[in-house]
């Protein structure tokens, strides 16, 4: 259900995830949609989509180009 378009949150959900390797828990908000008139850059949008993808797939979002991952803010989008 959360992988369907209808499952996308229109509000910014606060999510808590745990790194399975370190056990470290992180709580953050994911902003897929912004209020009208509020602007953020393309890299921020890609980062938020990556964070959502990691959340709904339990960390299965993967990029293959390390230099690209860093430049579009998805390297640490967990």
mmCIF file of the N, C-alpha and C atoms, coordinates in Angstrom:
data_MODEL
# 
_entry.id   MODEL 
# 
loop_
_atom_site.group_PDB 
_atom_site.id 
_atom_site.type_symbol 
_atom_site.label_atom_id 
_atom_site.label_alt_id 
_atom_site.label_comp_id 
_atom_site.label_asym_id 
_atom_site.label_entity_id 
_atom_site.label_seq_id 
_atom_site.pdbx_PDB_ins_code 
_atom_site.Cartn_x 
_atom_site.Cartn_y 
_atom_site.Cartn_z 
_atom_site.occupancy 
_atom_site.B_iso_or_equiv 
_atom_site.pdbx_formal_charge 
_atom_site.auth_seq_id 
_atom_site.auth_comp_id 
_atom_site.auth_asym_id 
_atom_site.auth_atom_id 
_atom_site.pdbx_PDB_model_num 
ATOM 1   N N  . UNK A 1 1  ? 0.823  -1.196 0.000  1.00 0.00 ? 1  UNK A N  1 
ATOM 2   C CA . UNK A 1 1  ? 0.000  0.000  0.000  1.00 0.00 ? 1  UNK A CA 1 
ATOM 3   C C  . UNK A 1 1  ? 0.863  1.254  0.000  1.00 0.00 ? 1  UNK A C  1 
ATOM 4   N N  . UNK A 1 2  ? 1.935  1.271  0.778  1.00 0.00 ? 2  UNK A N  1 
ATOM 5   C CA . UNK A 1 2  ? 2.750  2.485  0.829  1.00 0.00 ? 2  UNK A CA 1 
ATOM 6   C C  . UNK A 1 2  ? 3.611  2.657  -0.415 1.00 0.00 ? 2  UNK A C  1 
ATOM 7   N N  . UNK A 1 3  ? 3.681  1.640  -1.289 1.00 0.00 ? 3  UNK A N  1 
ATOM 8   C CA . UNK A 1 3  ? 4.443  1.753  -2.523 1.00 0.00 ? 3  UNK A CA 1 
ATOM 9   C C  . UNK A 1 3  ? 3.601  2.262  -3.685 1.00 0.00 ? 3  UNK A C  1 
ATOM 10  N N  . UNK A 1 4  ? 2.306  2.429  -3.501 1.00 0.00 ? 4  UNK A N  1 
ATOM 11  C CA . UNK A 1 4  ? 1.432  2.930  -4.550 1.00 0.00 ? 4  UNK A CA 1 
ATOM 12  C C  . UNK A 1 4  ? 1.414  4.456  -4.526 1.00 0.00 ? 4  UNK A C  1 
ATOM 13  N N  . UNK A 1 5  ? 1.053  5.092  -5.652 1.00 0.00 ? 5  UNK A N  1 
ATOM 14  C CA . UNK A 1 5  ? 0.957  6.558  -5.642 1.00 0.00 ? 5  UNK A CA 1 
ATOM 15  C C  . UNK A 1 5  ? 0.002  7.082  -4.574 1.00 0.00 ? 5  UNK A C  1 
ATOM 16  N N  . UNK A 1 6  ? -1.053 6.331  -4.304 1.00 0.00 ? 6  UNK A N  1 
ATOM 17  C CA . UNK A 1 6  ? -1.999 6.754  -3.275 1.00 0.00 ? 6  UNK A CA 1 
ATOM 18  C C  . UNK A 1 6  ? -1.369 6.702  -1.886 1.00 0.00 ? 6  UNK A C  1 
ATOM 19  N N  . UNK A 1 7  ? -0.305 5.914  -1.733 1.00 0.00 ? 7  UNK A N  1 
ATOM 20  C CA . UNK A 1 7  ? 0.365  5.774  -0.446 1.00 0.00 ? 7  UNK A CA 1 
ATOM 21  C C  . UNK A 1 7  ? 1.364  6.880  -0.141 1.00 0.00 ? 7  UNK A C  1 
ATOM 22  N N  . UNK A 1 8  ? 1.601  7.786  -1.106 1.00 0.00 ? 8  UNK A N  1 
ATOM 23  C CA . UNK A 1 8  ? 2.541  8.882  -0.865 1.00 0.00 ? 8  UNK A CA 1 
ATOM 24  C C  . UNK A 1 8  ? 1.963  9.859  0.151  1.00 0.00 ? 8  UNK A C  1 
ATOM 25  N N  . UNK A 1 9  ? 2.743  10.241 1.142  1.00 0.00 ? 9  UNK A N  1 
ATOM 26  C CA . UNK A 1 9  ? 2.245  11.188 2.136  1.00 0.00 ? 9  UNK A CA 1 
ATOM 27  C C  . UNK A 1 9  ? 2.272  12.617 1.594  1.00 0.00 ? 9  UNK A C  1 
ATOM 28  N N  . UNK A 1 10 ? 1.166  13.335 1.730  1.00 0.00 ? 10 UNK A N  1 
ATOM 29  C CA . UNK A 1 10 ? 1.154  14.736 1.308  1.00 0.00 ? 10 UNK A CA 1 
ATOM 30  C C  . UNK A 1 10 ? 1.687  15.638 2.414  1.00 0.00 ? 10 UNK A C  1 
ATOM 31  N N  . UNK A 1 11 ? 1.635  15.179 3.637  1.00 0.00 ? 11 UNK A N  1 
ATOM 32  C CA . UNK A 1 11 ? 2.265  15.886 4.758  1.00 0.00 ? 11 UNK A CA 1 
ATOM 33  C C  . UNK A 1 11 ? 3.659  15.298 4.942  1.00 0.00 ? 11 UNK A C  1 
ATOM 34  N N  . UNK A 1 12 ? 4.497  15.955 5.716  1.00 0.00 ? 12 UNK A N  1 
ATOM 35  C CA . UNK A 1 12 ? 5.867  15.472 5.952  1.00 0.00 ? 12 UNK A CA 1 
ATOM 36  C C  . UNK A 1 12 ? 5.871  14.505 7.132  1.00 0.00 ? 12 UNK A C  1 
ATOM 37  N N  . UNK A 1 13 ? 5.965  13.195 6.857  1.00 0.00 ? 13 UNK A N  1 
ATOM 38  C CA . UNK A 1 13 ? 5.944  12.246 7.968  1.00 0.00 ? 13 UNK A CA 1 
ATOM 39  C C  . UNK A 1 13 ? 7.267  12.244 8.727  1.00 0.00 ? 13 UNK A C  1 
ATOM 40  N N  . UNK A 1 14 ? 7.183  11.999 10.008 1.00 0.00 ? 14 UNK A N  1 
ATOM 41  C CA . UNK A 1 14 ? 8.383  11.785 10.808 1.00 0.00 ? 14 UNK A CA 1 
ATOM 42  C C  . UNK A 1 14 ? 8.592  10.283 10.866 1.00 0.00 ? 14 UNK A C  1 
ATOM 43  N N  . UNK A 1 15 ? 9.748  9.835  10.409 1.00 0.00 ? 15 UNK A N  1 
ATOM 44  C CA . UNK A 1 15 ? 10.030 8.405  10.353 1.00 0.00 ? 15 UNK A CA 1 
ATOM 45  C C  . UNK A 1 15 ? 11.227 8.075  11.231 1.00 0.00 ? 15 UNK A C  1 
ATOM 46  N N  . UNK A 1 16 ? 11.232 6.872  11.755 1.00 0.00 ? 16 UNK A N  1 
ATOM 47  C CA . UNK A 1 16 ? 12.352 6.385  12.555 1.00 0.00 ? 16 UNK A CA 1 
ATOM 48  C C  . UNK A 1 16 ? 12.876 5.119  11.906 1.00 0.00 ? 16 UNK A C  1 
ATOM 49  N N  . UNK A 1 17 ? 14.170 5.106  11.634 1.00 0.00 ? 17 UNK A N  1 
ATOM 50  C CA . UNK A 1 17 ? 14.800 3.934  11.022 1.00 0.00 ? 17 UNK A CA 1 
ATOM 51  C C  . UNK A 1 17 ? 15.999 3.522  11.857 1.00 0.00 ? 17 UNK A C  1 
ATOM 52  N N  . UNK A 1 18 ? 16.309 2.242  11.808 1.00 0.00 ? 18 UNK A N  1 
ATOM 53  C CA . UNK A 1 18 ? 17.449 1.700  12.542 1.00 0.00 ? 18 UNK A CA 1 
ATOM 54  C C  . UNK A 1 18 ? 18.420 1.066  11.562 1.00 0.00 ? 18 UNK A C  1 
ATOM 55  N N  . UNK A 1 19 ? 19.678 1.458  11.649 1.00 0.00 ? 19 UNK A N  1 
ATOM 56  C CA . UNK A 1 19 ? 20.725 0.869  10.815 1.00 0.00 ? 19 UNK A CA 1 
ATOM 57  C C  . UNK A 1 19 ? 20.944 -0.561 11.290 1.00 0.00 ? 19 UNK A C  1 
ATOM 58  N N  . UNK A 1 20 ? 20.733 -1.560 10.416 1.00 0.00 ? 20 UNK A N  1 
ATOM 59  C CA . UNK A 1 20 ? 20.859 -2.953 10.854 1.00 0.00 ? 20 UNK A CA 1 
ATOM 60  C C  . UNK A 1 20 ? 22.285 -3.352 11.224 1.00 0.00 ? 20 UNK A C  1 
ATOM 61  N N  . UNK A 1 21 ? 23.263 -2.608 10.746 1.00 0.00 ? 21 UNK A N  1 
ATOM 62  C CA . UNK A 1 21 ? 24.662 -2.947 11.031 1.00 0.00 ? 21 UNK A CA 1 
ATOM 63  C C  . UNK A 1 21 ? 25.156 -2.341 12.333 1.00 0.00 ? 21 UNK A C  1 
ATOM 64  N N  . UNK A 1 22 ? 24.826 -1.058 12.550 1.00 0.00 ? 22 UNK A N  1 
ATOM 65  C CA . UNK A 1 22 ? 25.331 -0.378 13.748 1.00 0.00 ? 22 UNK A CA 1 
ATOM 66  C C  . UNK A 1 22 ? 24.320 -0.363 14.885 1.00 0.00 ? 22 UNK A C  1 
ATOM 67  N N  . UNK A 1 23 ? 23.028 -0.547 14.549 1.00 0.00 ? 23 UNK A N  1 
ATOM 68  C CA . UNK A 1 23 ? 21.991 -0.453 15.563 1.00 0.00 ? 23 UNK A CA 1 
ATOM 69  C C  . UNK A 1 23 ? 21.592 0.982  15.863 1.00 0.00 ? 23 UNK A C  1 
ATOM 70  N N  . UNK A 1 24 ? 22.216 1.941  15.184 1.00 0.00 ? 24 UNK A N  1 
ATOM 71  C CA . UNK A 1 24 ? 21.934 3.362  15.397 1.00 0.00 ? 24 UNK A CA 1 
ATOM 72  C C  . UNK A 1 24 ? 20.543 3.696  14.869 1.00 0.00 ? 24 UNK A C  1 
ATOM 73  N N  . UNK A 1 25 ? 19.765 4.425  15.659 1.00 0.00 ? 25 UNK A N  1 
ATOM 74  C CA . UNK A 1 25 ? 18.421 4.829  15.270 1.00 0.00 ? 25 UNK A CA 1 
ATOM 75  C C  . UNK A 1 25 ? 18.418 6.308  14.921 1.00 0.00 ? 25 UNK A C  1 
ATOM 76  N N  . UNK A 1 26 ? 17.753 6.641  13.807 1.00 0.00 ? 26 UNK A N  1 
ATOM 77  C CA . UNK A 1 26 ? 17.661 8.021  13.344 1.00 0.00 ? 26 UNK A CA 1 
ATOM 78  C C  . UNK A 1 26 ? 16.197 8.354  13.118 1.00 0.00 ? 26 UNK A C  1 
ATOM 79  N N  . UNK A 1 27 ? 15.775 9.512  13.607 1.00 0.00 ? 27 UNK A N  1 
ATOM 80  C CA . UNK A 1 27 ? 14.425 10.010 13.367 1.00 0.00 ? 27 UNK A CA 1 
ATOM 81  C C  . UNK A 1 27 ? 14.533 11.281 12.541 1.00 0.00 ? 27 UNK A C  1 
ATOM 82  N N  . UNK A 1 28 ? 13.766 11.346 11.452 1.00 0.00 ? 28 UNK A N  1 
ATOM 83  C CA . UNK A 1 28 ? 13.796 12.540 10.610 1.00 0.00 ? 28 UNK A CA 1 
ATOM 84  C C  . UNK A 1 28 ? 12.469 12.686 9.880  1.00 0.00 ? 28 UNK A C  1 
ATOM 85  N N  . UNK A 1 29 ? 12.311 13.824 9.215  1.00 0.00 ? 29 UNK A N  1 
ATOM 86  C CA . UNK A 1 29 ? 11.114 14.093 8.423  1.00 0.00 ? 29 UNK A CA 1 
ATOM 87  C C  . UNK A 1 29 ? 11.470 13.933 6.947  1.00 0.00 ? 29 UNK A C  1 
ATOM 88  N N  . UNK A 1 30 ? 10.504 13.497 6.167  1.00 0.00 ? 30 UNK A N  1 
ATOM 89  C CA . UNK A 1 30 ? 10.692 13.378 4.724  1.00 0.00 ? 30 UNK A CA 1 
ATOM 90  C C  . UNK A 1 30 ? 9.691  14.312 4.054  1.00 0.00 ? 30 UNK A C  1 
ATOM 91  N N  . UNK A 1 31 ? 10.213 15.263 3.281  1.00 0.00 ? 31 UNK A N  1 
ATOM 92  C CA . UNK A 1 31 ? 9.376  16.277 2.627  1.00 0.00 ? 31 UNK A CA 1 
ATOM 93  C C  . UNK A 1 31 ? 9.230  15.974 1.143  1.00 0.00 ? 31 UNK A C  1 
ATOM 94  N N  . UNK A 1 32 ? 8.237  15.156 0.784  1.00 0.00 ? 32 UNK A N  1 
ATOM 95  C CA . UNK A 1 32 ? 8.005  14.868 -0.629 1.00 0.00 ? 32 UNK A CA 1 
ATOM 96  C C  . UNK A 1 32 ? 7.264  16.003 -1.317 1.00 0.00 ? 32 UNK A C  1 
ATOM 97  N N  . UNK A 1 33 ? 6.438  16.709 -0.582 1.00 0.00 ? 33 UNK A N  1 
ATOM 98  C CA . UNK A 1 33 ? 5.666  17.818 -1.132 1.00 0.00 ? 33 UNK A CA 1 
ATOM 99  C C  . UNK A 1 33 ? 5.908  19.049 -0.279 1.00 0.00 ? 33 UNK A C  1 
ATOM 100 N N  . UNK A 1 34 ? 5.969  20.206 -0.921 1.00 0.00 ? 34 UNK A N  1 
ATOM 101 C CA . UNK A 1 34 ? 6.177  21.471 -0.224 1.00 0.00 ? 34 UNK A CA 1 
ATOM 102 C C  . UNK A 1 34 ? 4.963  22.360 -0.426 1.00 0.00 ? 34 UNK A C  1 
ATOM 103 N N  . UNK A 1 35 ? 4.759  23.311 0.478  1.00 0.00 ? 35 UNK A N  1 
ATOM 104 C CA . UNK A 1 35 ? 3.660  24.257 0.295  1.00 0.00 ? 35 UNK A CA 1 
ATOM 105 C C  . UNK A 1 35 ? 3.865  25.079 -0.981 1.00 0.00 ? 35 UNK A C  1 
ATOM 106 N N  . UNK A 1 36 ? 2.786  25.521 -1.611 1.00 0.00 ? 36 UNK A N  1 
ATOM 107 C CA . UNK A 1 36 ? 2.917  26.351 -2.818 1.00 0.00 ? 36 UNK A CA 1 
ATOM 108 C C  . UNK A 1 36 ? 3.800  27.568 -2.543 1.00 0.00 ? 36 UNK A C  1 
ATOM 109 N N  . UNK A 1 37 ? 4.704  27.831 -3.471 1.00 0.00 ? 37 UNK A N  1 
ATOM 110 C CA . UNK A 1 37 ? 5.585  28.987 -3.348 1.00 0.00 ? 37 UNK A CA 1 
ATOM 111 C C  . UNK A 1 37 ? 6.906  28.702 -2.661 1.00 0.00 ? 37 UNK A C  1 
ATOM 112 N N  . UNK A 1 38 ? 6.988  27.630 -1.899 1.00 0.00 ? 38 UNK A N  1 
ATOM 113 C CA . UNK A 1 38 ? 8.251  27.291 -1.233 1.00 0.00 ? 38 UNK A CA 1 
ATOM 114 C C  . UNK A 1 38 ? 9.144  26.572 -2.236 1.00 0.00 ? 38 UNK A C  1 
ATOM 115 N N  . UNK A 1 39 ? 10.392 27.032 -2.338 1.00 0.00 ? 39 UNK A N  1 
ATOM 116 C CA . UNK A 1 39 ? 11.299 26.470 -3.336 1.00 0.00 ? 39 UNK A CA 1 
ATOM 117 C C  . UNK A 1 39 ? 12.494 25.804 -2.679 1.00 0.00 ? 39 UNK A C  1 
ATOM 118 N N  . UNK A 1 40 ? 12.890 24.698 -3.257 1.00 0.00 ? 40 UNK A N  1 
ATOM 119 C CA . UNK A 1 40 ? 14.131 24.017 -2.882 1.00 0.00 ? 40 UNK A CA 1 
ATOM 120 C C  . UNK A 1 40 ? 14.756 23.509 -4.170 1.00 0.00 ? 40 UNK A C  1 
ATOM 121 N N  . UNK A 1 41 ? 16.034 23.257 -4.161 1.00 0.00 ? 41 UNK A N  1 
ATOM 122 C CA . UNK A 1 41 ? 16.737 22.844 -5.367 1.00 0.00 ? 41 UNK A CA 1 
ATOM 123 C C  . UNK A 1 41 ? 16.435 21.419 -5.794 1.00 0.00 ? 41 UNK A C  1 
ATOM 124 N N  . UNK A 1 42 ? 16.823 21.121 -7.019 1.00 0.00 ? 42 UNK A N  1 
ATOM 125 C CA . UNK A 1 42 ? 16.617 19.792 -7.589 1.00 0.00 ? 42 UNK A CA 1 
ATOM 126 C C  . UNK A 1 42 ? 17.336 18.719 -6.783 1.00 0.00 ? 42 UNK A C  1 
ATOM 127 N N  . UNK A 1 43 ? 18.556 19.014 -6.328 1.00 0.00 ? 43 UNK A N  1 
ATOM 128 C CA . UNK A 1 43 ? 19.294 18.019 -5.536 1.00 0.00 ? 43 UNK A CA 1 
ATOM 129 C C  . UNK A 1 43 ? 18.554 17.682 -4.251 1.00 0.00 ? 43 UNK A C  1 
ATOM 130 N N  . UNK A 1 44 ? 17.928 18.671 -3.616 1.00 0.00 ? 44 UNK A N  1 
ATOM 131 C CA . UNK A 1 44 ? 17.161 18.421 -2.393 1.00 0.00 ? 44 UNK A CA 1 
ATOM 132 C C  . UNK A 1 44 ? 15.967 17.534 -2.714 1.00 0.00 ? 44 UNK A C  1 
ATOM 133 N N  . UNK A 1 45 ? 15.302 17.783 -3.840 1.00 0.00 ? 45 UNK A N  1 
ATOM 134 C CA . UNK A 1 45 ? 14.149 16.961 -4.228 1.00 0.00 ? 45 UNK A CA 1 
ATOM 135 C C  . UNK A 1 45 ? 14.575 15.513 -4.453 1.00 0.00 ? 45 UNK A C  1 
ATOM 136 N N  . UNK A 1 46 ? 15.684 15.313 -5.156 1.00 0.00 ? 46 UNK A N  1 
ATOM 137 C CA . UNK A 1 46 ? 16.179 13.955 -5.403 1.00 0.00 ? 46 UNK A CA 1 
ATOM 138 C C  . UNK A 1 46 ? 16.534 13.279 -4.086 1.00 0.00 ? 46 UNK A C  1 
ATOM 139 N N  . UNK A 1 47 ? 17.134 14.028 -3.173 1.00 0.00 ? 47 UNK A N  1 
ATOM 140 C CA . UNK A 1 47 ? 17.493 13.482 -1.866 1.00 0.00 ? 47 UNK A CA 1 
ATOM 141 C C  . UNK A 1 47 ? 16.255 13.038 -1.087 1.00 0.00 ? 47 UNK A C  1 
ATOM 142 N N  . UNK A 1 48 ? 15.203 13.852 -1.102 1.00 0.00 ? 48 UNK A N  1 
ATOM 143 C CA . UNK A 1 48 ? 13.975 13.501 -0.377 1.00 0.00 ? 48 UNK A CA 1 
ATOM 144 C C  . UNK A 1 48 ? 13.318 12.264 -0.983 1.00 0.00 ? 48 UNK A C  1 
ATOM 145 N N  . UNK A 1 49 ? 13.301 12.169 -2.311 1.00 0.00 ? 49 UNK A N  1 
ATOM 146 C CA . UNK A 1 49 ? 12.741 10.980 -2.967 1.00 0.00 ? 49 UNK A CA 1 
ATOM 147 C C  . UNK A 1 49 ? 13.575 9.752  -2.604 1.00 0.00 ? 49 UNK A C  1 
ATOM 148 N N  . UNK A 1 50 ? 14.900 9.902  -2.593 1.00 0.00 ? 50 UNK A N  1 
ATOM 149 C CA . UNK A 1 50 ? 15.773 8.796  -2.187 1.00 0.00 ? 50 UNK A CA 1 
ATOM 150 C C  . UNK A 1 50 ? 15.531 8.370  -0.757 1.00 0.00 ? 50 UNK A C  1 
ATOM 151 N N  . UNK A 1 51 ? 15.329 9.343  0.130  1.00 0.00 ? 51 UNK A N  1 
ATOM 152 C CA . UNK A 1 51 ? 15.037 9.018  1.533  1.00 0.00 ? 51 UNK A CA 1 
ATOM 153 C C  . UNK A 1 51 ? 13.730 8.244  1.636  1.00 0.00 ? 51 UNK A C  1 
ATOM 154 N N  . UNK A 1 52 ? 12.705 8.668  0.896  1.00 0.00 ? 52 UNK A N  1 
ATOM 155 C CA . UNK A 1 52 ? 11.416 7.968  0.918  1.00 0.00 ? 52 UNK A CA 1 
ATOM 156 C C  . UNK A 1 52 ? 11.572 6.551  0.370  1.00 0.00 ? 52 UNK A C  1 
ATOM 157 N N  . UNK A 1 53 ? 12.311 6.426  -0.743 1.00 0.00 ? 53 UNK A N  1 
ATOM 158 C CA . UNK A 1 53 ? 12.525 5.097  -1.327 1.00 0.00 ? 53 UNK A CA 1 
ATOM 159 C C  . UNK A 1 53 ? 13.251 4.188  -0.341 1.00 0.00 ? 53 UNK A C  1 
ATOM 160 N N  . UNK A 1 54 ? 14.253 4.702  0.343  1.00 0.00 ? 54 UNK A N  1 
ATOM 161 C CA . UNK A 1 54 ? 14.955 3.900  1.347  1.00 0.00 ? 54 UNK A CA 1 
ATOM 162 C C  . UNK A 1 54 ? 14.028 3.510  2.488  1.00 0.00 ? 54 UNK A C  1 
ATOM 163 N N  . UNK A 1 55 ? 13.155 4.419  2.886  1.00 0.00 ? 55 UNK A N  1 
ATOM 164 C CA . UNK A 1 55 ? 12.236 4.131  3.988  1.00 0.00 ? 55 UNK A CA 1 
ATOM 165 C C  . UNK A 1 55 ? 11.246 3.029  3.609  1.00 0.00 ? 55 UNK A C  1 
ATOM 166 N N  . UNK A 1 56 ? 10.607 3.166  2.449  1.00 0.00 ? 56 UNK A N  1 
ATOM 167 C CA . UNK A 1 56 ? 9.563  2.195  2.090  1.00 0.00 ? 56 UNK A CA 1 
ATOM 168 C C  . UNK A 1 56 ? 10.125 0.854  1.630  1.00 0.00 ? 56 UNK A C  1 
ATOM 169 N N  . UNK A 1 57 ? 11.398 0.817  1.231  1.00 0.00 ? 57 UNK A N  1 
ATOM 170 C CA . UNK A 1 57 ? 11.991 -0.448 0.775  1.00 0.00 ? 57 UNK A CA 1 
ATOM 171 C C  . UNK A 1 57 ? 12.978 -1.016 1.790  1.00 0.00 ? 57 UNK A C  1 
ATOM 172 N N  . UNK A 1 58 ? 12.991 -0.467 2.988  1.00 0.00 ? 58 UNK A N  1 
ATOM 173 C CA . UNK A 1 58 ? 13.913 -0.918 4.040  1.00 0.00 ? 58 UNK A CA 1 
ATOM 174 C C  . UNK A 1 58 ? 15.374 -0.839 3.604  1.00 0.00 ? 58 UNK A C  1 
ATOM 175 N N  . UNK A 1 59 ? 15.737 0.294  2.988  1.00 0.00 ? 59 UNK A N  1 
ATOM 176 C CA . UNK A 1 59 ? 17.134 0.549  2.654  1.00 0.00 ? 59 UNK A CA 1 
ATOM 177 C C  . UNK A 1 59 ? 17.637 -0.107 1.389  1.00 0.00 ? 59 UNK A C  1 
ATOM 178 N N  . UNK A 1 60 ? 16.765 -0.395 0.449  1.00 0.00 ? 60 UNK A N  1 
ATOM 179 C CA . UNK A 1 60 ? 17.195 -1.074 -0.775 1.00 0.00 ? 60 UNK A CA 1 
ATOM 180 C C  . UNK A 1 60 ? 17.499 -0.131 -1.936 1.00 0.00 ? 60 UNK A C  1 
ATOM 181 N N  . UNK A 1 61 ? 17.394 1.183  -1.722 1.00 0.00 ? 61 UNK A N  1 
ATOM 182 C CA . UNK A 1 61 ? 17.714 2.150  -2.776 1.00 0.00 ? 61 UNK A CA 1 
ATOM 183 C C  . UNK A 1 61 ? 19.223 2.183  -2.947 1.00 0.00 ? 61 UNK A C  1 
ATOM 184 N N  . UNK A 1 62 ? 19.694 2.024  -4.174 1.00 0.00 ? 62 UNK A N  1 
ATOM 185 C CA . UNK A 1 62 ? 21.123 1.895  -4.428 1.00 0.00 ? 62 UNK A CA 1 
ATOM 186 C C  . UNK A 1 62 ? 21.513 2.754  -5.621 1.00 0.00 ? 62 UNK A C  1 
ATOM 187 N N  . UNK A 1 63 ? 22.589 3.497  -5.483 1.00 0.00 ? 63 UNK A N  1 
ATOM 188 C CA . UNK A 1 63 ? 23.154 4.200  -6.637 1.00 0.00 ? 63 UNK A CA 1 
ATOM 189 C C  . UNK A 1 63 ? 24.489 3.555  -6.953 1.00 0.00 ? 63 UNK A C  1 
ATOM 190 N N  . UNK A 1 64 ? 24.859 3.575  -8.209 1.00 0.00 ? 64 UNK A N  1 
ATOM 191 C CA . UNK A 1 64 ? 26.068 2.874  -8.632 1.00 0.00 ? 64 UNK A CA 1 
ATOM 192 C C  . UNK A 1 64 ? 27.269 3.795  -8.847 1.00 0.00 ? 64 UNK A C  1 
ATOM 193 N N  . UNK A 1 65 ? 27.059 5.090  -8.955 1.00 0.00 ? 65 UNK A N  1 
ATOM 194 C CA . UNK A 1 65 ? 28.161 6.023  -9.193 1.00 0.00 ? 65 UNK A CA 1 
ATOM 195 C C  . UNK A 1 65 ? 28.396 6.841  -7.932 1.00 0.00 ? 65 UNK A C  1 
ATOM 196 N N  . UNK A 1 66 ? 29.488 6.561  -7.256 1.00 0.00 ? 66 UNK A N  1 
ATOM 197 C CA . UNK A 1 66 ? 29.763 7.231  -5.980 1.00 0.00 ? 66 UNK A CA 1 
ATOM 198 C C  . UNK A 1 66 ? 29.832 8.739  -6.135 1.00 0.00 ? 66 UNK A C  1 
ATOM 199 N N  . UNK A 1 67 ? 30.426 9.228  -7.219 1.00 0.00 ? 67 UNK A N  1 
ATOM 200 C CA . UNK A 1 67 ? 30.513 10.673 -7.395 1.00 0.00 ? 67 UNK A CA 1 
ATOM 201 C C  . UNK A 1 67 ? 29.134 11.282 -7.613 1.00 0.00 ? 67 UNK A C  1 
ATOM 202 N N  . UNK A 1 68 ? 28.262 10.586 -8.315 1.00 0.00 ? 68 UNK A N  1 
ATOM 203 C CA . UNK A 1 68 ? 26.901 11.066 -8.517 1.00 0.00 ? 68 UNK A CA 1 
ATOM 204 C C  . UNK A 1 68 ? 26.116 11.016 -7.211 1.00 0.00 ? 68 UNK A C  1 
ATOM 205 N N  . UNK A 1 69 ? 26.275 9.961  -6.447 1.00 0.00 ? 69 UNK A N  1 
ATOM 206 C CA . UNK A 1 69 ? 25.552 9.821  -5.175 1.00 0.00 ? 69 UNK A CA 1 
ATOM 207 C C  . UNK A 1 69 ? 25.843 10.993 -4.252 1.00 0.00 ? 69 UNK A C  1 
ATOM 208 N N  . UNK A 1 70 ? 27.094 11.404 -4.190 1.00 0.00 ? 70 UNK A N  1 
ATOM 209 C CA . UNK A 1 70 ? 27.453 12.531 -3.332 1.00 0.00 ? 70 UNK A CA 1 
ATOM 210 C C  . UNK A 1 70 ? 26.927 13.851 -3.862 1.00 0.00 ? 70 UNK A C  1 
ATOM 211 N N  . UNK A 1 71 ? 26.999 14.055 -5.175 1.00 0.00 ? 71 UNK A N  1 
ATOM 212 C CA . UNK A 1 71 ? 26.620 15.351 -5.733 1.00 0.00 ? 71 UNK A CA 1 
ATOM 213 C C  . UNK A 1 71 ? 25.118 15.580 -5.742 1.00 0.00 ? 71 UNK A C  1 
ATOM 214 N N  . UNK A 1 72 ? 24.306 14.534 -5.721 1.00 0.00 ? 72 UNK A N  1 
ATOM 215 C CA . UNK A 1 72 ? 22.851 14.732 -5.701 1.00 0.00 ? 72 UNK A CA 1 
ATOM 216 C C  . UNK A 1 72 ? 22.251 14.439 -4.328 1.00 0.00 ? 72 UNK A C  1 
ATOM 217 N N  . UNK A 1 73 ? 23.090 14.400 -3.310 1.00 0.00 ? 73 UNK A N  1 
ATOM 218 C CA . UNK A 1 73 ? 22.639 14.265 -1.919 1.00 0.00 ? 73 UNK A CA 1 
ATOM 219 C C  . UNK A 1 73 ? 21.930 12.958 -1.597 1.00 0.00 ? 73 UNK A C  1 
ATOM 220 N N  . UNK A 1 74 ? 22.256 11.862 -2.254 1.00 0.00 ? 74 UNK A N  1 
ATOM 221 C CA . UNK A 1 74 ? 21.634 10.590 -1.874 1.00 0.00 ? 74 UNK A CA 1 
ATOM 222 C C  . UNK A 1 74 ? 22.610 9.669  -1.165 1.00 0.00 ? 74 UNK A C  1 
ATOM 223 N N  . UNK A 1 75 ? 23.856 10.091 -1.063 1.00 0.00 ? 75 UNK A N  1 
ATOM 224 C CA . UNK A 1 75 ? 24.861 9.254  -0.410 1.00 0.00 ? 75 UNK A CA 1 
ATOM 225 C C  . UNK A 1 75 ? 24.461 8.907  1.016  1.00 0.00 ? 75 UNK A C  1 
ATOM 226 N N  . UNK A 1 76 ? 23.871 9.866  1.721  1.00 0.00 ? 76 UNK A N  1 
ATOM 227 C CA . UNK A 1 76 ? 23.468 9.629  3.111  1.00 0.00 ? 76 UNK A CA 1 
ATOM 228 C C  . UNK A 1 76 ? 21.976 9.881  3.281  1.00 0.00 ? 76 UNK A C  1 
ATOM 229 N N  . UNK A 1 77 ? 21.167 9.410  2.353  1.00 0.00 ? 77 UNK A N  1 
ATOM 230 C CA . UNK A 1 77 ? 19.727 9.687  2.420  1.00 0.00 ? 77 UNK A CA 1 
ATOM 231 C C  . UNK A 1 77 ? 18.974 8.624  3.200  1.00 0.00 ? 77 UNK A C  1 
ATOM 232 N N  . UNK A 1 78 ? 19.512 8.241  4.339  1.00 0.00 ? 78 UNK A N  1 
ATOM 233 C CA . UNK A 1 78 ? 18.811 7.287  5.202  1.00 0.00 ? 78 UNK A CA 1 
ATOM 234 C C  . UNK A 1 78 ? 18.343 7.988  6.440  1.00 0.00 ? 78 UNK A C  1 
# 
